[in-house]
Amino acid sequence: MILTGLVLGAALGYVLQRSRFCVTGAFRDLYMARSARYFIPFLLAIAIQAIGVGVLTGLGVIAPEPASFAPLAVIGGGLLFGVGIIMAGGCATGTYYRAGEGLLGSWVALIFYALFAAIMKYGPLAGFNEAARARTVGDATLQETLGVSVWVPIVVFAAIVAVLVVRQVRRNARHRTATLPARRSGLGHYLADVAWSPWVGGVLLGLIALAAWPLSTAAGRNGGLGITTPSANIVTFLTTGDVTLVDWSMMLVLGILLGSFVAAKLSGEFRWRVPDASTMLRSAGGGVAMGIGASLAGGCTIGNSLVETSLFSYQGWVSLIAIMLGTWGAAWVFLVRPQKAAAANRPAPVLTPAA
């Protein structure tokens, strides 16, 4: 049954590559471009998963267990993770799918992300990580605090997302997108030629996240999509040979690489790309921050921002906000400030009178 993780991961990698769906970009564009083009489809993915998980839980198919809330670890880890994904040029899943496209900088970030996640979970920093995450408070979810059914936050959130989707669709309708001539016809045209819209990416991301719950449960793992722990498990398995670490979630993250590689090859977008040394160093630093931050926060932009939010856990929503703030702060340091400095140092154009 763990092979269903590989298949679902491949589907996830394919969808992310074809739709260019990146949570880092969704958060960054809110600040830099004042654009919610990817952020609202991401909220739509959360809503789809929340409704589906509510139904499956009610039917007794799955039994989600929201994470306990350790505020200091979640906030500190989320901020650090947000800084890391700007340095690395992508979040955990974004780094996986870009590595599958042949981007060597993403491979560097991925290696350091998995390595430091393993150090935090099983290595010398495991004690620090456990102590930080042990400082929990009160309720784990919003519905526990309010004393209401989980369907109350689900319905309210879904209604808010529906309004935001309608507004964004109307806004998008004012803009036309240029397209390249088709290389294929029929199904191949849609699978490999056409760039999928963020809406397609968001809906499919939500459905894949929902499918992860019953498939993972059937394989003996109670949980949805998850990236950080299986990435740490890959490093630990390679260094210890412990085959008990090879499970559904490890197949999932390996599948992301496979799916994005296939999508990139079919669309002609795969090629090995070697960044300069400074970009490599920044990617490595980003990977370190991502590994430490995600371990402290209890998840990344998938485990927390997509999955835990659908359960309306405090860990999910507080982490999402912390990651966004970290992303915006790092975007100012690494992207906005250099652009302003370059613009300030650019010589003014010299105007000469017409002859």
N, C-alpha and C positions, 0 to 999 in steps of 0.2 A: 504493500500500500504506500510505502514512502515514495514510490516512483510517481504518484500523483502530484507530489510536491515538485518534482522536476518538470512535469508537464505544465502545471499551473505557473511555475516560475518562468518557463519559456514563453507562455502566453503573456505574462506581465512584462517581460523584457521586450517582446515584440510590440506590445501596445505602447510602452514608454518610448521606444525608438521611433515608431512611425508617427506618434503624436507630439514628439519632442516634449513630453509632459515632465516637467521638472518642478519639484516643490520649492527648491531654492529660488528658481526664477519667479515662481508665484509670489513668494514673500518679498524678494528683492524688487520686483516691478511695482509692487504696491508703494514702495518708498521712492524709487528712482524715477519711474515713469508714470506714477499715479495711475497705474493700470491694474485692473482686476481680471484681466483676460484669462489667466490661469488660476487665480485664487478662487473665484466663484465656482468654476468646474471642480476644484478640489473640495470645496464645501459640499458640492453636489455629491461627490463620491462618498463623503462622510455620511450624508443623509441617506443615500441608497443603502449603505452598509447598516446604518442604525435601524432602519425599518426592517431590513431582512433579518438582522440578528434578533430583533424583537420578536419577529414571527417564529423563527427557528427555535428560540428559547421557549416561547409559549407552547410550541408543539413538542417540546422535550427532546429535540434533536441535538441541541448543544447546551452547554452549561457554562457560560462565560464567567470568569472571576476577575472583576476589575482590580487593578493594582492598588495597594495601600498608598496613601499620600504622604510622602516625605518631602515637605515643602522646600527646605534648604537645598537638598540634593537635586530636586527637580528643577528649581529655579536656576541654581548655579550650573548644573549640567546642561540645561536647555540653552542658557546664554552662551556657554562655551561651545556647544554644538553649533549654534547659529553662526558664531565667528568661524568655526572650522569649515562649514560648508561654503562660505564665501571664499575662503583661502583655497579650498580644494576645487572650487568651480562646480560643485554639485553635492547634493545630499547623498545619503548612503545608497539609495536605489539609483539616483542619477549617476553616481560614480560607477556602479555596477554596469549600467547600460552603456555608458560612454566608454568604459573599458572594453565592452563587447564590440564597439565600433572601431577599436584600434587606437584609442587615445592613450598614449603611454603615461601622460601626467595623471590620468585617472587610475591607471594601474598602481602608480606610486602611492597615491592617496588611499587606494583600496588596501594595499598591503599594510600601510601604517595604521589605518583605521582598524583592521582586523587584529593586528598585533597588539595595539594598546587596549582594545576591548578585551582581549584574552588576558593581558596583564592585569587589568582592573577586575576581571571576573574570577580568574583562576591563579593569577601570579602574585608578585610581590605587593601589589596594591589592592589585593582582594579584601584584606582586613579593613583598610580605609574605606573602600567602597561599601562594604557591608555595614560598617558603623554609621556612615552617612545616610544610607538608605533605611537604617533601623530607626531613625528619629522620625517616626510617623505621628500623625495627629488624627483625631476623630474619625469622621466618616470618609469613605472612599469615593462616594458618588454624590452627585447633585440630588438625585431622587431620594437617597438616604437622608440627607439633611432636611429636605422638604417634607419627607414622609408621604410621598406620592408614588403612584405607579411609574415605571420607567417610560410608559407610553406618553406621559405628560411632557417631559422634555423632548421626546422624539417628535411628537406632533407639533410642538411650538417651534423646534428647530427646523423641521421640514417646511413649515409654513414660511419662516423667514427666508430660507434658501429659495423657495419657490418664487418669492417676490424679487429677490436678488437676481435670479436666473432670468425672469421676464425682463427686468430692466436692462440686464447686460445683453440679452439677445436683441432688444430694440436698439441698443447703442451700437452693437456690432453690425446691424443691418445697414447702417449708414456708410460702412467701409467695404470696399471691394478688395478681394485678394487676387493678386496676379498668379496665374498657373502656367506651368511649363507644358510643352506638347507631350501627349501621352506616348509612352514607349510600348505599352501593351494594351490589349483589349480585354473585355470581360472582367472576371474576378481578379485576375492578376493585376489589372490596372488599379483596382481599389486597394489591393493588399500591398502592392510594392511601389506604385507610381505616385499615387495621390498622398499628399501630406495630410494626415488626419487632423481634424480640428481639435482644439482643447476640449470641446464638449464631448466628442467621441472618446477622447482619452479619459475624461473625468467619469463618464458613464461606465466605460469598460473597467476602469480602475475600481470603481465602487462594486461592480459585479464580481470582479476577481477577488477583491477583499472579502466579499460575502462568501464566495465559494470556498475560500480558504478555511472557514470555520468547520463545516461538516467534513471536508476532506482531511483536515488535520486531526479532527476528533476520531475519524475512522482509522487513522494511523497511530492512534494512542497518544496524541498530543493535544491537550486542551488549550487552544489559542487560535488567533487569526494570523494575518501576515506578521512576520517579524524578521528583522535583518541583522541586528547587532549581535544577539546571542549566537545564532548560527555562524556568523562570520568569525566570532571568537572560537567557536567549536572547531572550525576548519583548521585554525592555527594550532589549537590544542591537539587535535587528531593527528596532524602532520608531525608534531613533535613528540607525541606519546604513543601513537598507534592505538589509542583507545577507540575501538570500533563502536562502543555504545553511544558515542557522540554522533555517529552517522545516522541521522533521522530525517523525518519529513522536512523540517525547516532547513537543514543543510542542503537537501536536494532543491528546495525552493530558490535559494540564493544562487546556486550553480545554474539553475534553469534560467535565471535572469540574464546571465552572461550568454548562454546558448541562444535564447530568444532574440536578444538584441543583435548578436552576431549574424543570425540568419536574416533578420530584417534589414540590417545594413548591407549585407551581401546582395540580397534580392533587389534593393533599391539603388545599388551602385554607390552607396555612401560609405562603405568600409574602406579604410586605408590607414596604414600605420602613420601616426603623427607624433613627432618628437618635439616637445616644447624646449625652450631655452633653459639654461641652468637655474635661473632665478625662479621660473615658473615651477620647475621640478621641486626646488626647495620649499616653495610656498605650498605646493600640493602635499609634500610630506608633512609639513607643519599642520596643514588642514586635517590630514588624516589622523594625526596624533590628537588634535583637539576634538575631532569627531568621536574617536574611540573612547576617550576619557569622558567627554560630555554625555554621550549616549548611555554609557554604563551608569553614570551618576543619576541621570534623569530617568533611567529605567526604560529607555527606548529612544528611537530616532524620529524622523518625520513620518515614518510608516508606523512603527510600533506605538508611538504616542499620538502624533498629530492626526493619523488616519484611523487607527484601530481603537485606542483607548478613548478618543473623543467620541466615537460611536457608542461607547458604553456610558458616556457622560461621567467619566471619572475625573476627579480633580487633577490627577497626574496628567491625563491627556490634555485637558484644556489649559492648565497652567504652563505645561511644557510647551504647548504650541505658541502661547504668547511670548514665553521666554526665548524660544528659538527665533521668533520673528524679530524681537528686539535685538538679539545678538546679530542676526542677519543685517538689520538696518545699520547698527553701529559699525560692523565690519565693512559694509558697503560704503559707508562714508569714509572710512580710513583707507581702504584699498582701491576704491573706484572713484568716488566723488572728489575727494581731496586732490588726488593726482591730476584729475581732469581740470580742476580749477587752477591748480598751480601751472599746468601746461598752458592753459589759456592766458593766464596772467603774464607768462614769460614770452608769449608769442609776439614777435614784432608787429607793430601796427602797419597795415598796408600803406605804401607811399603813392599818393595820387599825383599824376602828372597831367598838366593841361593838354587838351587835344590840340594837335597841330593845326 
